[in-house]
Amino acid sequence: MKRPLEMAHDFLAQVITQEDIVVDATMGNGYDTLFLARLAKQVYAFDIQEQALEKTSQRLQEAGLSNAELILQGHETVDQFVREVKAAIFNLGYLPSADKSIITQPQTTLKALDKLCHMLVKGGRIAIMIYYGHEGGDIERDAVMDFVSQLPQQEYTAAIYRTLNQINNPPFLVMIEKLERYRHG
């Protein structure tokens, strides 16, 4: 069985082509940025921690990839850099091996999600990995679940992938797809 992050990558890889612009909303240690850079034409990756940019830059250099713009800003500023995207990924929580008091915040995450939903091209997808086993994580989890649950079904399909028998707040995946066409009736 696939882990939620593997499922997130598969979910996005199904739609990304070499012509696409994609977003890594939470750069972190650069694994998602690297994954996206191998598939897409251009990646815009966001993080508020210098350490994230350094690690990600190093990862991209080692892989010989130069199609990612690393942005030292919060993901809620995504609309300053892109107009439309094919895919985006979020890893909510904190940067592993860094200051665990610096966490993604519900208000900025929801702003970024709202902007990205509107920027998604038809058939585009957003994967949201929700890590919530830290202080404040449950608040962000609930805010994201509430936001996603209210997306209009005529425009989006939203789904969840999670383990049911794991302890200690296992991370789970929320997937959003912008529908190819609106269904009437």
Buried (B, 14 or more C-beta within 10 A) or exposed (E): EEEBBEBBBEBBBEBBEEEBBBBBBBBBBBBBBBBBBBBBBBBBBBBBBEBBBEBBBEBBEEEEBEBBEBBEEBBBBBBEBBEEBBBBBBBBBBBEEBEEEBBBBBEBBBBBBBBBBEBBBEBBBBBBBBBBEBEBBEEBBEBBBEBBEEBEEEBBEBEBBEEEEEEEBBBBBBBBBBBEEEEEE
